[in-house]
């Protein structure tokens, strides 16, 4: 015969087991990111959609591009790019954010073109990208700068708000419609490395390069002429010498181009 004490113990154990079963059956609350939450190197702040759209416009993305977003967060930049028809990939350190971004891509129907990986951007290989987007502090941008400058000439790099130290942007735009904070985008075009001496028929071209900006001297027939308004735009070079505008394209160790008003020029690296 069960005593009252034994019955109370059995009931208590049953209630505890039932509560445990209910707790196990209860689904975990979905992860919801909070603006300002701590990350590996920066806090997470969502990019305004209006700025994301503008950043992609500035990069002049096409379906042939491959975009990599460094610090992908909830995936909105990658997903927006994928909706435009290009392949896009996000690198994100926080595993919960990666899972959220993948889920968002599925919901938007672009999971086949929008991919995400949990990784550290400073040890990741993104060299095959033709477009890089990022929303990091300037110090982190500067840390990434040597890697970015080694990428294929013509690669577009677009940053939300923060610059690249003394590497001046090729374009800056402030979004005023549907944007109240973090509304500035900067774009850089990775320049070909042309610093040094180039031989051309009857002379040479001596170039000093600082990122995309150039200084130097064009010597033809023994006449040395300083160049001005000189710049690299990806693999395209342009400068003025002796009142003539020279334009050309770098292809490996050679440059081929034209001279304003007629004529052509070519050079090979010394």
Backbone as CSV, one residue per row, in Angstrom:
resi,resn,N_x,N_y,N_z,CA_x,CA_y,CA_z,C_x,C_y,C_z
1,UNK,0.843,-1.192,0.000,0.000,0.000,0.000,0.881,1.245,0.000
2,UNK,0.591,2.177,-0.958,1.431,3.380,-1.076,1.042,4.384,-0.010
3,UNK,2.034,4.902,0.720,1.789,5.899,1.746,1.636,7.268,1.096
4,UNK,1.132,8.224,1.841,0.964,9.597,1.346,2.300,10.197,0.962
5,UNK,3.351,9.878,1.747,4.682,10.446,1.471,5.210,9.934,0.141
6,UNK,5.030,8.573,-0.079,5.499,7.991,-1.331,4.741,8.565,-2.517
7,UNK,3.430,8.769,-2.339,2.612,9.331,-3.416,3.067,10.736,-3.776
8,UNK,3.430,11.530,-2.797,3.889,12.908,-3.036,5.196,12.919,-3.818
9,UNK,6.085,11.964,-3.468,7.362,11.887,-4.174,7.146,11.501,-5.617
10,UNK,6.277,10.523,-5.860,5.994,10.081,-7.233,5.416,11.218,-8.053
11,UNK,4.501,11.979,-7.483,3.881,13.113,-8.192,4.920,14.179,-8.527
12,UNK,5.796,14.447,-7.577,6.812,15.471,-7.803,7.738,15.065,-8.930
13,UNK,8.136,13.763,-8.916,9.019,13.266,-9.972,8.319,13.341,-11.323
14,UNK,7.044,13.011,-11.364,6.282,13.044,-12.616,6.178,14.453,-13.160
15,UNK,5.917,15.421,-12.276,5.818,16.815,-12.701,7.157,17.307,-13.237
16,UNK,8.243,16.932,-12.563,9.580,17.343,-13.012,9.886,16.767,-14.396
17,UNK,9.543,15.471,-14.577,9.791,14.830,-15.874,8.964,15.485,-16.964
18,UNK,7.709,15.826,-16.645,6.844,16.469,-17.638,7.374,17.834,-18.021
19,UNK,7.821,18.588,-17.031,8.385,19.915,-17.323,9.633,19.792,-18.187
20,UNK,10.463,18.762,-17.896,11.666,18.559,-18.694,11.335,18.221,-20.123
21,UNK,10.313,17.392,-20.313,9.907,17.010,-21.670,9.381,18.214,-22.433
22,UNK,8.568,19.038,-21.741,8.030,20.234,-22.386,9.145,21.191,-22.764
23,UNK,10.171,21.298,-21.888,11.294,22.196,-22.170,12.074,21.718,-23.378
24,UNK,12.195,20.383,-23.519,12.918,19.850,-24.662,12.155,20.053,-25.955
25,UNK,10.819,19.975,-25.876,9.991,20.140,-27.076,9.871,21.599,-27.513
26,UNK,10.095,22.531,-26.593,9.944,23.946,-26.910,11.061,24.403,-27.842
27,UNK,10.753,24.946,-29.042,11.802,25.356,-29.991,12.590,26.551,-29.458
28,UNK,13.861,26.577,-29.834,14.710,27.689,-29.408,14.250,28.975,-30.074
29,UNK,14.378,30.076,-29.361,13.976,31.367,-29.914,14.879,31.723,-31.090
30,UNK,14.317,32.229,-32.185,15.146,32.578,-33.352,16.124,33.697,-33.017
31,UNK,17.294,33.643,-33.640,18.313,34.670,-33.410,17.900,35.961,-34.096
32,UNK,17.889,37.028,-33.332,17.566,38.344,-33.876,18.720,39.287,-33.573
33,UNK,19.463,39.720,-34.594,20.613,40.600,-34.334,20.159,41.962,-33.826
34,UNK,20.983,42.563,-32.994,20.698,43.879,-32.435,21.759,44.859,-32.900
35,UNK,21.348,46.001,-33.419,22.295,47.015,-33.845,23.194,47.416,-32.684
36,UNK,24.497,47.373,-32.911,25.451,47.695,-31.866,25.993,46.478,-31.144
37,UNK,25.526,45.282,-31.504,26.028,44.086,-30.829,27.497,43.876,-31.156
38,UNK,28.221,43.344,-30.194,29.668,43.170,-30.334,29.995,42.098,-31.365
39,UNK,31.082,42.333,-32.111,31.595,41.364,-33.061,33.072,41.145,-32.815
40,UNK,33.748,40.471,-33.746,35.167,40.184,-33.560,35.999,41.463,-33.544
41,UNK,35.801,42.318,-34.553,36.596,43.544,-34.672,35.763,44.815,-34.565
42,UNK,34.483,44.722,-34.886,33.597,45.891,-34.871,32.236,45.472,-34.318
43,UNK,31.450,46.450,-33.929,30.064,46.153,-33.588,29.264,46.069,-34.884
44,UNK,28.154,45.342,-34.832,27.321,45.196,-36.034,26.298,46.319,-36.096
45,UNK,26.268,46.992,-37.222,25.259,48.008,-37.513,24.756,47.720,-38.924
46,UNK,23.447,47.587,-39.121,22.942,47.283,-40.466,23.130,48.446,-41.426
47,UNK,23.534,48.131,-42.652,23.653,49.164,-43.691,22.270,49.529,-44.197
48,UNK,21.964,50.812,-44.330,20.670,51.204,-44.899,20.527,50.636,-46.310
49,UNK,19.331,50.139,-46.624,19.131,49.529,-47.932,19.390,50.521,-49.059
50,UNK,19.055,51.782,-48.850,19.300,52.790,-49.887,20.788,52.917,-50.191
51,UNK,21.622,52.783,-49.162,23.062,52.877,-49.383,23.594,51.608,-50.051
52,UNK,23.072,50.461,-49.657,23.464,49.205,-50.313,23.206,49.299,-51.808
53,UNK,22.024,49.796,-52.163,21.680,49.938,-53.586,22.660,50.873,-54.289
54,UNK,23.007,51.973,-53.634,23.917,52.943,-54.237,25.318,52.361,-54.369
55,UNK,25.765,51.609,-53.382,27.092,51.005,-53.455,27.205,50.071,-54.672
56,UNK,26.159,49.322,-54.925,26.166,48.427,-56.083,26.094,49.219,-57.385
57,UNK,25.362,50.329,-57.361,25.320,51.201,-58.546,26.699,51.779,-58.833
58,UNK,27.369,52.241,-57.781,28.705,52.822,-57.954,29.698,51.790,-58.485
59,UNK,29.550,50.549,-58.042,30.428,49.482,-58.513,30.090,49.052,-59.933
60,UNK,28.945,49.525,-60.433,28.497,49.189,-61.792,28.492,47.674,-61.999
61,UNK,27.867,46.984,-61.057,27.848,45.528,-61.112,27.039,45.026,-62.306
62,UNK,27.477,43.909,-62.853,26.761,43.222,-63.917,26.653,41.745,-63.546
63,UNK,25.931,40.999,-64.341,25.757,39.573,-64.082,27.071,38.805,-64.213
64,UNK,28.065,39.431,-64.850,29.363,38.771,-65.018,30.271,38.952,-63.809
65,UNK,29.877,39.797,-62.857,30.710,40.072,-61.693,30.574,38.990,-60.629
66,UNK,31.595,38.913,-59.799,31.578,38.075,-58.602,31.878,38.996,-57.431
67,UNK,30.907,39.202,-56.574,31.027,40.131,-55.450,31.308,39.377,-54.163
68,UNK,32.217,39.920,-53.359,32.487,39.377,-52.027,32.293,40.503,-51.011
69,UNK,31.471,40.237,-50.017,31.202,41.201,-48.949,31.993,40.787,-47.720
70,UNK,32.873,41.669,-47.258,33.734,41.364,-46.116,33.057,41.842,-44.831
71,UNK,32.606,40.885,-44.030,31.807,41.206,-42.853,30.351,41.294,-43.273
72,UNK,29.777,40.153,-43.667,28.494,40.151,-44.368,27.285,40.393,-43.477
73,UNK,27.433,40.257,-42.167,26.313,40.530,-41.278,25.100,39.676,-41.602
74,UNK,23.940,40.324,-41.734,22.703,39.586,-42.005,22.535,39.240,-43.483
75,UNK,23.530,39.601,-44.297,23.538,39.184,-45.694,22.876,40.109,-46.672
76,UNK,22.450,41.300,-46.240,21.642,42.135,-47.126,22.387,42.597,-48.379
77,UNK,23.686,42.889,-48.275,24.422,43.329,-49.469,24.568,42.179,-50.460
78,UNK,24.924,41.010,-49.967,25.070,39.837,-50.826,23.735,39.478,-51.479
79,UNK,22.674,39.502,-50.709,21.351,39.151,-51.230,20.886,40.170,-52.266
80,UNK,21.117,41.449,-51.999,20.737,42.482,-52.961,21.499,42.304,-54.267
81,UNK,22.788,41.983,-54.162,23.585,41.737,-55.362,23.057,40.534,-56.123
82,UNK,22.739,39.468,-55.398,22.224,38.257,-56.042,20.905,38.532,-56.767
83,UNK,20.091,39.412,-56.217,18.834,39.766,-56.874,19.071,40.480,-58.197
84,UNK,20.260,41.078,-58.353,20.605,41.721,-59.613,21.207,40.734,-60.615
85,UNK,21.291,39.485,-60.208,21.697,38.447,-61.141,23.139,38.006,-61.064
86,UNK,23.948,38.583,-60.169,25.342,38.173,-60.106,25.581,37.216,-58.941
87,UNK,26.684,36.497,-59.019,27.087,35.637,-57.917,27.682,36.512,-56.817
88,UNK,27.302,36.239,-55.589,27.784,37.042,-54.467,28.060,36.132,-53.285
89,UNK,29.077,36.493,-52.511,29.535,35.652,-51.413,29.834,36.526,-50.202
90,UNK,29.403,36.095,-49.046,29.637,36.855,-47.824,30.548,36.114,-46.867
91,UNK,31.517,36.821,-46.304,32.402,36.261,-45.286,32.044,36.912,-43.955
92,UNK,31.669,36.110,-42.971,31.195,36.621,-41.688,31.738,35.749,-40.559
93,UNK,32.211,36.388,-39.487,32.838,35.670,-38.374,31.819,35.064,-37.416
94,UNK,30.679,35.710,-37.236,29.671,35.274,-36.267,28.818,34.153,-36.862
95,UNK,28.867,32.938,-36.284,28.116,31.814,-36.861,26.609,32.030,-36.870
96,UNK,26.087,32.748,-35.871,24.650,33.017,-35.849,24.251,33.942,-36.993
97,UNK,25.095,34.913,-37.294,24.818,35.807,-38.416,24.888,35.040,-39.742
98,UNK,25.835,34.114,-39.842,25.957,33.308,-41.058,24.680,32.504,-41.279
99,UNK,24.195,31.867,-40.216,22.968,31.080,-40.318,21.786,31.967,-40.699
100,UNK,21.719,33.152,-40.112,20.642,34.090,-40.429,20.721,34.525,-41.885
101,UNK,21.923,34.843,-42.357,22.092,35.285,-43.740,21.678,34.187,-44.718
102,UNK,22.067,32.948,-44.433,21.677,31.834,-45.300,20.157,31.680,-45.336
103,UNK,19.537,31.812,-44.176,18.084,31.704,-44.105,17.419,32.846,-44.881
104,UNK,17.977,34.058,-44.752,17.422,35.202,-45.486,17.543,34.998,-46.995
105,UNK,18.675,34.419,-47.429,18.865,34.171,-48.854,17.840,33.171,-49.372
106,UNK,17.539,32.150,-48.571,16.520,31.176,-48.966,15.154,31.840,-49.076
107,UNK,14.825,32.681,-48.094,13.530,33.355,-48.101,13.375,34.253,-49.323
108,UNK,14.496,34.842,-49.775,14.456,35.748,-50.924,14.627,35.006,-52.254
109,UNK,14.811,33.691,-52.180,14.888,32.887,-53.378,16.179,33.026,-54.162
110,UNK,17.274,33.389,-53.483,18.549,33.588,-54.191,19.682,32.766,-53.582
111,UNK,19.335,31.709,-52.869,20.361,30.906,-52.206,21.318,30.254,-53.194
112,UNK,20.906,30.131,-54.458,21.797,29.541,-55.453,22.900,30.500,-55.879
113,UNK,22.665,31.794,-55.696,23.661,32.798,-56.076,24.255,33.539,-54.891
114,UNK,23.608,33.494,-53.745,24.072,34.192,-52.539,24.567,33.154,-51.535
115,UNK,25.873,33.098,-51.327,26.448,32.115,-50.414,27.176,32.819,-49.272
116,UNK,27.334,32.096,-48.176,27.953,32.678,-46.985,28.849,31.643,-46.320
117,UNK,29.909,32.136,-45.682,30.819,31.251,-44.979,31.229,31.904,-43.661
118,UNK,31.389,31.075,-42.644,31.891,31.544,-41.346,33.406,31.537,-41.405
119,UNK,34.021,32.715,-41.390,35.478,32.797,-41.513,35.961,34.173,-41.094
120,UNK,37.276,34.279,-40.937,37.941,35.539,-40.615,38.377,36.193,-41.926
121,UNK,37.945,37.424,-42.169,38.254,38.074,-43.442,39.751,38.277,-43.638
122,UNK,40.519,38.332,-42.550,41.946,38.613,-42.662,42.767,37.375,-43.028
123,UNK,42.144,36.217,-43.018,42.850,35.001,-43.434,42.093,34.299,-44.562
124,UNK,41.145,34.987,-45.167,40.337,34.414,-46.240,40.884,34.820,-47.601
125,UNK,40.671,33.967,-48.583,41.085,34.247,-49.964,39.867,34.740,-50.742
126,UNK,39.885,36.006,-51.118,38.806,36.560,-51.932,39.367,37.170,-53.214
127,UNK,40.503,36.626,-53.662,41.227,37.196,-54.798,40.478,37.088,-56.117
128,UNK,39.499,36.193,-56.211,38.766,36.019,-57.468,37.611,36.997,-57.630
129,UNK,37.361,37.797,-56.620,36.252,38.757,-56.694,36.567,39.879,-57.679
130,UNK,35.554,40.375,-58.336,35.695,41.562,-59.171,35.123,42.790,-58.473
131,UNK,34.342,42.546,-57.413,33.789,43.635,-56.600,33.916,43.244,-55.127
132,UNK,34.429,44.167,-54.315,34.519,43.979,-52.871,33.668,45.046,-52.197
133,UNK,32.816,44.634,-51.257,32.064,45.596,-50.449,32.410,45.370,-48.984
134,UNK,32.349,46.435,-48.202,32.712,46.320,-46.791,32.141,47.489,-45.993
135,UNK,31.927,47.232,-44.713,31.465,48.243,-43.761,32.262,48.014,-42.487
136,UNK,33.510,48.475,-42.524,34.445,48.275,-41.425,35.032,49.615,-41.001
137,UNK,35.697,49.640,-39.870,36.366,50.858,-39.432,37.569,51.153,-40.330
138,UNK,37.988,52.408,-40.372,39.080,52.797,-41.260,40.363,52.028,-40.957
139,UNK,40.640,51.789,-39.689,41.842,51.053,-39.337,41.839,49.642,-39.909
140,UNK,40.681,49.012,-39.956,40.567,47.678,-40.534,40.690,47.741,-42.056
141,UNK,40.128,48.793,-42.651,40.281,48.987,-44.095,41.755,49.115,-44.466
142,UNK,42.482,49.883,-43.667,43.915,50.065,-43.924,44.661,48.741,-43.773
143,UNK,44.249,47.937,-42.817,44.863,46.613,-42.625,44.622,45.723,-43.841
144,UNK,43.466,45.871,-44.466,43.123,45.089,-45.659,43.745,45.663,-46.929
145,UNK,44.145,46.915,-46.878,44.584,47.636,-48.077,45.673,46.920,-48.878
146,UNK,46.731,46.399,-48.255,47.754,45.711,-49.061,47.189,44.544,-49.862
147,UNK,46.264,43.808,-49.265,45.637,42.686,-49.967,44.779,43.186,-51.121
148,UNK,44.030,44.242,-50.895,43.169,44.792,-51.941,43.987,45.304,-53.122
149,UNK,45.119,45.948,-52.828,45.949,46.508,-53.902,46.630,45.428,-54.740
150,UNK,46.674,44.200,-54.244,47.248,43.099,-55.003,46.218,42.394,-55.883
151,UNK,44.973,42.826,-55.790,43.927,42.191,-56.579,44.022,42.616,-58.045
152,UNK,43.260,41.953,-58.875,43.313,42.222,-60.302,42.976,43.689,-60.589
153,UNK,43.792,44.384,-61.396,43.477,45.774,-61.741,42.067,45.896,-62.309
154,UNK,41.363,46.904,-61.846,39.985,47.098,-62.259,38.979,46.594,-61.250
155,UNK,39.442,45.825,-60.243,38.548,45.390,-59.176,37.984,46.619,-58.470
156,UNK,36.672,46.645,-58.256,36.044,47.781,-57.569,35.866,47.466,-56.091
157,UNK,36.237,48.412,-55.261,36.108,48.282,-53.811,35.190,49.405,-53.344
158,UNK,34.097,49.044,-52.677,33.132,50.056,-52.232,32.899,49.898,-50.735
159,UNK,33.070,50.997,-50.012,32.969,50.984,-48.554,31.814,51.849,-48.075
160,UNK,31.115,51.349,-47.090,30.110,52.135,-46.382,30.834,53.030,-45.383
161,UNK,30.861,54.324,-45.663,31.291,55.386,-44.739,32.788,55.512,-44.478
162,UNK,33.499,54.413,-44.278,34.893,54.504,-43.841,35.867,54.424,-45.012
163,UNK,36.953,55.200,-44.908,37.918,55.345,-45.990,39.084,54.373,-45.835
164,UNK,40.106,54.557,-46.677,41.265,53.660,-46.728,42.550,54.395,-46.378
165,UNK,42.509,55.236,-45.362,43.702,55.988,-45.006,44.055,56.970,-46.104
166,UNK,45.324,56.980,-46.532,45.744,57.951,-47.533,45.504,57.480,-48.976
167,UNK,44.873,56.323,-49.141,44.426,55.917,-50.477,43.112,56.627,-50.754
168,UNK,43.175,57.689,-51.549,42.006,58.522,-51.801,41.003,57.800,-52.700
169,UNK,39.702,57.905,-52.400,38.700,57.237,-53.231,38.611,57.859,-54.621
170,UNK,38.229,57.041,-55.585,37.985,57.526,-56.938,36.622,58.200,-57.046
171,UNK,35.723,57.844,-56.120,34.380,58.432,-56.136,33.788,58.362,-54.741
172,UNK,33.064,59.401,-54.358,32.337,59.440,-53.091,30.927,59.945,-53.360
173,UNK,29.955,59.322,-52.715,28.567,59.745,-52.919,27.841,59.721,-51.583
174,UNK,27.055,60.768,-51.325,26.230,60.855,-50.126,24.770,60.634,-50.509
175,UNK,24.154,59.605,-49.959,22.753,59.304,-50.232,21.875,60.169,-49.347
176,UNK,20.946,60.857,-49.928,20.065,61.745,-49.161,18.621,61.244,-49.105
177,UNK,18.229,60.391,-50.028,16.864,59.863,-50.042,16.792,58.536,-49.296
178,UNK,15.842,58.431,-48.373,15.600,57.190,-47.626,16.827,56.725,-46.842
179,UNK,17.599,57.670,-46.348,18.783,57.314,-45.561,19.034,58.417,-44.541
180,UNK,19.172,58.028,-43.270,19.362,59.019,-42.210,20.701,58.880,-41.494
181,UNK,21.339,57.723,-41.572,22.652,57.533,-40.951,23.430,56.496,-41.748
182,UNK,24.769,56.621,-41.714,25.635,55.750,-42.507,25.224,55.828,-43.973
183,UNK,25.296,57.026,-44.524,24.747,57.285,-45.853,25.796,57.680,-46.889
184,UNK,27.078,57.439,-46.591,28.154,57.812,-47.516,28.841,56.569,-48.050
185,UNK,29.054,56.529,-49.361,29.757,55.417,-49.993,31.005,55.929,-50.684
186,UNK,32.109,55.174,-50.545,33.368,55.493,-51.213,33.739,54.343,-52.138
187,UNK,34.251,54.681,-53.316,34.669,53.647,-54.266,36.119,53.850,-54.676
188,UNK,36.852,52.740,-54.731,38.214,52.712,-55.251,38.270,51.699,-56.390
189,UNK,39.077,51.980,-57.382,39.331,51.023,-58.450,40.786,50.589,-58.316
190,UNK,41.013,49.305,-58.114,42.381,48.806,-57.904,43.222,49.119,-59.142
191,UNK,44.332,49.865,-58.961,45.150,50.255,-60.112,46.203,49.210,-60.473
192,UNK,46.534,49.157,-61.758,47.699,48.364,-62.170,48.945,49.026,-61.603
193,UNK,49.950,48.234,-61.307,51.192,48.754,-60.749,52.152,49.086,-61.891
194,UNK,52.409,50.385,-62.101,53.195,50.824,-63.263,54.428,51.630,-62.874
195,UNK,54.681,51.780,-61.589,55.837,52.566,-61.164,57.139,52.011,-61.722
196,UNK,58.013,52.907,-62.184,59.291,52.492,-62.742,59.495,53.085,-64.123
197,UNK,60.391,52.485,-64.908,60.742,53.012,-66.224,60.188,52.117,-67.326
198,UNK,59.618,52.766,-68.336,59.071,52.082,-69.502,59.801,52.594,-70.756
199,UNK,60.219,51.686,-71.575,60.900,52.063,-72.819,59.890,52.240,-73.947
200,UNK,60.072,53.302,-74.719,59.251,53.508,-75.901,60.149,53.971,-77.033
201,UNK,59.630,53.974,-78.235,60.456,54.309,-79.397,61.027,55.720,-79.255
202,UNK,62.330,55.796,-79.223,62.989,57.092,-79.149,63.025,57.708,-77.774
203,UNK,62.716,56.936,-76.736,62.756,57.533,-75.404,62.265,56.598,-74.324
204,UNK,61.758,57.195,-73.246,61.238,56.385,-72.141,60.219,57.175,-71.335
205,UNK,59.481,56.458,-70.537,58.490,57.034,-69.636,58.850,56.597,-68.227
206,UNK,59.155,57.555,-67.361,59.524,57.266,-65.986,58.360,57.634,-65.077
207,UNK,57.875,56.666,-64.299,56.672,56.886,-63.497,56.930,56.633,-62.012
208,UNK,56.403,57.534,-61.192,56.365,57.379,-59.743,54.900,57.243,-59.360
209,UNK,54.538,56.138,-58.704,53.128,55.844,-58.442,52.807,55.890,-56.965
210,UNK,51.685,56.532,-56.638,51.123,56.509,-55.300,49.653,56.108,-55.442
211,UNK,49.372,54.831,-55.201,48.047,54.277,-55.447,47.662,54.504,-56.915
212,UNK,46.568,55.215,-57.189,46.170,55.427,-58.583,46.777,56.692,-59.192
213,UNK,47.468,57.495,-58.391,48.011,58.750,-58.877,49.456,58.575,-59.353
214,UNK,49.794,59.313,-60.425,51.111,59.175,-61.042,51.814,60.523,-61.165
215,UNK,53.132,60.480,-61.103,53.996,61.596,-61.448,55.106,61.030,-62.321
216,UNK,55.790,61.891,-63.069,56.891,61.353,-63.834,57.315,62.225,-64.995
217,UNK,58.092,61.626,-65.888,58.665,62.348,-67.016,58.607,61.482,-68.271
218,UNK,58.171,62.102,-69.360,58.203,61.455,-70.669,59.369,62.048,-71.450
219,UNK,60.285,61.214,-71.874,61.442,61.668,-72.638,61.368,61.107,-74.054
220,UNK,61.343,62.019,-75.033,61.271,61.619,-76.441,62.288,62.430,-77.231
221,UNK,63.140,61.741,-77.985,64.146,62.438,-78.790,65.074,63.296,-77.966
222,UNK,65.347,62.861,-76.748,66.241,63.610,-75.871,65.569,64.741,-75.127
223,UNK,64.283,65.002,-75.394,63.558,66.077,-74.715,62.756,65.490,-73.558
224,UNK,63.044,65.933,-72.337,62.345,65.465,-71.140,61.172,66.390,-70.832
225,UNK,59.986,65.800,-70.724,58.761,66.570,-70.481,58.039,66.030,-69.250
226,UNK,57.806,66.872,-68.242,57.059,66.400,-67.071,55.617,66.069,-67.468
227,UNK,55.070,65.029,-66.863,53.676,64.686,-67.136,52.785,65.303,-66.070
228,UNK,51.535,65.525,-66.417,50.568,66.108,-65.480,49.216,65.419,-65.655
229,UNK,48.326,65.684,-64.697,46.977,65.086,-64.743,47.083,63.593,-65.051
230,UNK,47.962,62.925,-64.325,48.290,61.529,-64.604,47.623,60.608,-63.588
231,UNK,47.010,59.546,-64.095,46.240,58.678,-63.203,46.061,57.290,-63.806
232,UNK,45.953,56.307,-62.928,45.556,54.961,-63.317,44.086,54.765,-62.957
233,UNK,43.323,54.204,-63.870,41.952,53.782,-63.588,41.889,52.303,-63.916
234,UNK,42.152,51.482,-62.934,42.311,50.060,-63.197,43.565,49.838,-64.016
235,UNK,43.403,49.262,-65.209,44.541,49.031,-66.103,44.699,50.141,-67.124
236,UNK,43.865,51.168,-67.039,43.919,52.281,-67.996,44.776,53.411,-67.442
237,UNK,45.716,53.892,-68.279,46.600,54.982,-67.891,46.280,56.214,-68.720
238,UNK,46.415,57.382,-68.109,46.216,58.637,-68.838,47.122,59.702,-68.240
239,UNK,47.665,60.545,-69.099,48.501,61.655,-68.640,48.649,62.662,-69.779
240,UNK,49.108,63.857,-69.420,49.351,64.908,-70.399,50.841,65.239,-70.389
241,UNK,51.404,65.367,-71.588,52.816,65.744,-71.728,52.961,66.624,-72.959
242,UNK,53.638,67.773,-72.782,53.865,68.705,-73.888,52.562,69.099,-74.577
243,UNK,51.518,69.272,-73.765,50.231,69.714,-74.284,49.419,68.647,-74.980
244,UNK,49.877,67.399,-74.978,49.155,66.311,-75.639,48.655,65.308,-74.599
245,UNK,47.456,64.810,-74.837,46.852,63.850,-73.913,47.143,62.427,-74.380
246,UNK,47.787,61.660,-73.510,48.120,60.271,-73.796,47.167,59.364,-73.009
247,UNK,46.610,58.382,-73.654,45.809,57.368,-72.973,46.294,56.001,-73.437
248,UNK,46.142,55.004,-72.591,46.588,53.672,-72.961,46.097,52.642,-71.976
249,UNK,46.416,51.403,-72.253,46.005,50.298,-71.381,47.209,49.400,-71.119
250,UNK,47.370,49.062,-69.850,48.472,48.196,-69.431,48.059,46.743,-69.611
251,UNK,48.902,46.002,-70.309,48.677,44.570,-70.483,49.979,43.849,-70.133
252,UNK,50.083,43.433,-68.886,51.311,42.792,-68.423,52.467,43.770,-68.415
253,UNK,53.511,43.479,-69.199,54.701,44.331,-69.252,54.674,45.262,-70.447
254,UNK,53.484,45.538,-70.979,53.372,46.423,-72.139,52.230,47.407,-71.960
255,UNK,52.364,48.566,-72.596,51.302,49.567,-72.645,51.079,49.911,-74.113
256,UNK,49.825,49.943,-74.517,49.475,50.377,-75.861,48.382,51.417,-75.767
257,UNK,48.537,52.516,-76.549,47.537,53.567,-76.455,47.565,54.531,-77.617
258,UNK,46.861,55.628,-77.432,46.736,56.639,-78.474,47.063,58.008,-77.917
259,UNK,47.315,58.951,-78.840,47.639,60.338,-78.491,46.541,61.224,-79.043
260,UNK,46.037,62.096,-78.199,44.964,62.988,-78.629,45.399,63.804,-79.847
261,UNK,44.554,63.838,-80.846,44.878,64.563,-82.053,45.444,63.681,-83.146
262,UNK,45.683,62.409,-82.828,46.177,61.463,-83.812,47.492,60.848,-83.395
263,UNK,47.684,59.605,-83.785,48.916,58.900,-83.457,48.711,57.880,-82.354
264,UNK,49.663,57.002,-82.206,49.615,55.967,-81.184,50.951,55.886,-80.465
265,UNK,50.973,55.223,-79.357,52.206,55.048,-78.605,52.183,53.678,-77.933
266,UNK,53.356,53.170,-77.665,53.476,51.905,-76.950,54.750,51.906,-76.135
267,UNK,54.766,51.124,-75.094,55.930,51.062,-74.226,56.036,49.688,-73.617
268,UNK,57.243,49.303,-73.252,57.485,48.039,-72.553,58.293,48.327,-71.295
269,UNK,58.004,47.553,-70.264,58.696,47.780,-68.993,60.183,47.519,-69.135
270,UNK,60.984,48.440,-68.649,62.445,48.312,-68.756,62.933,47.164,-67.892
